[in-house]
Amino acid sequence: MTVTDLTGFQTPGRGRGILDVFTRRYLLRLLVRKGTSTRYRNSVLGWTWSYVKPAAQFFIYYFVMGVVLQFHRDVENFAIYLFAGVVAINLFNEGFGNATHSIVDNRALVRKIYLPRELFPIASIIVALIHFLPQVAILLFAGILLGWLPSFMALGAFLLGLLIVLLFSLGLGLLFGAVNVRFRDAQNFVEIIRMLSTWASPVLYTIAMVQTALPEWAFRIYMLNPLTTAVELFHLAFWSPTTSAENPADVVSSSIVGDIGVSLGICVVVLVLGQIVFRRFERSFAQDL
């Protein structure tokens, strides 16, 4: 009797979740390439939209907050402060939104073949990261014109802030991306979260204003939002070095070190929860689609 060696095979649907993505790097590259190449297909401006849309958003915010409300008088180099927060929130909104729609948008592949479904939201997050880079380049150029100088603190703050945004958007993307396949109402909740993200973080205002307006317990709840810490880290990386403060860390939240640990912990919890929900719902993706 011939015995077939099945050690090299896996039972469909019984993968290791996100860990399987690392063994499918070729498929991940294909999905990322597809996402970047089709984003601006048949568009006259093409990749220029990666600069135009955040620029338009920045000028609207700057006109309202800086010119009309005169925030530029109270915040040194308010343009850099504002844009640093805008690019961080834009990365979250695009990554979170893309991840939520990733399974539905790739329904043809999901219904025909088996592959780790986590590939789709992770690829969408990477595509958002690629579109985020031109915005950072503009922010960095503007900062250099105003005296920004590279430092280990700035680089570390940027990388930590970036990590928090990516983990948080991926965790929420897995959660809502899975639920959205069965209940399309999920995308409406996502739009509400994306709309509130700008106002729930110190993008258009300073953290000092929030601390003054809220009692201590309410301020601590406000600081539980990982995006708040991420935005403050972007401020520490790009805006603080352009100010006149002797120690750039003095112009951001005084509890930033503790907030980083809490935010990373929350991101890990959200990521684990998102993976659990994703694995629970993915069993019926093909049928629901």
N, C-alpha and C positions, 0 to 999 in steps of 0.2 A: 504493500500500500504506500503510495507516494504522499509524503507530508510536505505541505507548502509552508515555506517560511514567511510569516506575516509580520515579522518584527519591524520591518521598514514602513509599515502602513499604519494609518490612524483611522479610527472609527469616525466617520463624518459627524460633526456636531459635538464632538467631545475633545475639543482643543483646550489650550491653556490660556485662552483669553488674549490679553495684550501681549503676553510673552510670545505667542505664536507669530506676532508681527515681525519680530526680529529674525525669524527663520524664513520670512517671505519678503525679504528686502527688494527683490527684483519686482515683485508685484506692487510693492509700495512705491517704487520709483515710477512705474508705469502710471499708477493712479495720480501721483503728484504731477507728472508730465502732462497727463490728460487735463488735470485741473487748471494748470497754468496756461496751457495752449488754447483751451476752449473758453477761457474767461472773457477774453475780448475779441473773440472770433467775429469777423465781419464788422469790426469797429474801426472807424476812421482814425481815432486818436490812439487806439490800442493801449499799450502800457502807460501812456501818458495819463490815463484816468487814475492810475495809482498815485499821481501827484495832484491832479486837479481836484478830486473829491475831498481829500483831507485839507487841501489849501482853502477850498470854499468853506468848509466847516470851520476852519480856524478863523478866517476873516469875519464870519458871521458872529462867532463867539467873542472875538476881540472887539468888534464894533459895539456889541451889546454890553459886555462886561467891562471892557477897557475904556471905550470912548463915552458911552452913554452913562454908565454907572461909575466911571472914573476910578476903576480898580487899579489902573496903571500908576496912579499916584501913590498908592499904599503898598504895592508890591514891586520891588525892584526887578527890572527886566521882565515885566509881566508877560510879554510875548513868548519868551522862552518857557516861563512857568506854565503858561496855558498850553503851548504846543506839546510840551513833555507829557502832560496829562492826557491830551487828546490822542497822541499816538499810542499810548498804553491802552486806553479804552477802546480805540479803533481795532487794535489787535484782538482784544477779548471779544468784541462784538462780531467781528468777521469770523474768527475761529469758532466761537460758540454757535453762531447762526449757520455756518457751513456744516458743522458737525451734526447739528440737529436735522438738516435736510439730506445728509450724505447717504443714508440708507435708502430713502425714498427716491433720490435722484439716480441711484444706481440699481434700481429695481430689476432691470434686465439681467444684470450679472447675478444678483442675489437669487433670482428665481431659477437660473439655469445651472449654475455650478456652485460647489462648496468651496469656500475659502474663508479664512478668518474674517468675520464681519467687522472686527475692530479696525481692519485696514482702512475702511472708508472714512470714519471720523478722524483717525490719526492722519490720513493723507490730507484731509480738509484743513486740519490744524497747521500742517506743514505749508500748505498753499497760502494760508493766511500769514504765516511767518515770512514767506517769500515776498508777499506784497507789503509787509510791514517794513522791510529793509530800506526801500527808497525814502520812506517817511523819516526813518532814523537818520539817514544820510543828510536830509535837509535840516533836521534838528541839530545834528552835529556841526554842520557847516555854519548855521546861524549862531550856535554857541561859540564857535571858534572866533567869529567876528566880534563877539562881546567879551572875549577874554578867557574862554573855556580852555583848560589845559588838562591833558590826560593824567590820571592818577589811579592807584590801585583801589582806592575807595570808590571812585566813580565807576570803574569797571566792575567791581564787585557788586555795587548797588544795582547797576544795570542788569547784570546776569541774574541776580536774585529776583529782581522785579520781573524780568522776563520769564524766569522759571515759575514764579507764582501765577502769572497770567496764563501761561501755557497749561499748567496742571489744572488750574481752576476751570478753564474753558474746555479742556478735554473731559474732565470729570462730569461737568454739566452737559457737555455734548453727548457723551455716552448715555447718560440718564435720559435726557429729553429726546435724543435721536432714536432710542429704542421705543420709548412711549409713543413717539410721533408716528411710528409705523402703524400702530393699532388705533390710537386716538389722535386724529389730526388737530384736535383742539390744543395739543401741546405747543404747536408753533405759535399760537396766540399768546401763551404764557411767556414763551421765549422772546417775543417782540416786546412785551411789557418789561421783562428783565433787561433787555438791551436798551430800552428807552430810559429806564431808571438808572442804569449803570453810570452814566455821565454825572447825574445829579447826586448819586449816593457816594461819590468819591470826591476828594478835593481837587477837582479839575478846574472848575469855574470860580472857586473860592479857596481860601487858605484853611489849613487845619486849625490854625489859631482861632479863626472865627467860629468854628464848630465847637471848640473847647470852651470858648467864652459863652456861647449861647446855650449849651447843654449842661445839665448837672453831670457830675462825675460818672454815675452809673450808666446814664444814657450815652455818654461819650465813649465809655468802654464797649458798649454794645455796638456803637457806630464803628469802632475800630476792629470789630470782629470780621468785617467785610474784607476779604483778602485783597480786593481791588484797591481799597484804601491804602493798604501797605504797599502794594505794587506801584501805585501812582506816586506815593511819597518817595519810594526808592528811585523812580525815574527823575523826580525833582532833585534828589540828592546827587544823582549821576550827571544830569545835564544843566539844571538851573542853579543849584547852590554854588558851584564853582565860579559862576559869572557874577555873583553878588559881592558886596563889599565886606561880608562877614569874614572874620579871621579864621573861624572854624566853620566850614560849610555845613557840618552836621547840626549846627546850632539853629539853622533856619527851617528845619523840618521837625516832625514830631519827636519830642524828647524821649519817648518810649519805643523808638523805632526798632531797637534790637530785640526787645521782648515781643513786639508785634510781628516780627519776621518769623519767629518760632511758632507763634500761634497761627499765623496765616498759612505757613507750610503744613502744620498739623491739620488744619481745616481742609486744605487742598487734598491732602492724602486721604482723609475721611471721605470727601466728596468723590474722589477718584475711585476708591474701593466700592462705595455705594453705587456709583455709576456703572462699574463693571458688573456688580452683582445683578442689578436691574437689567443690564444689557444682556447678560447670559440667560436670564430668566425669560426675556421676551424674544430672543433671537430664534428660539425653537420654532416659532410660528411666523417668522418674517416672510417666508415664501408664500404661505397661505394668505397672510394679511395683505400682501402686496398684489 
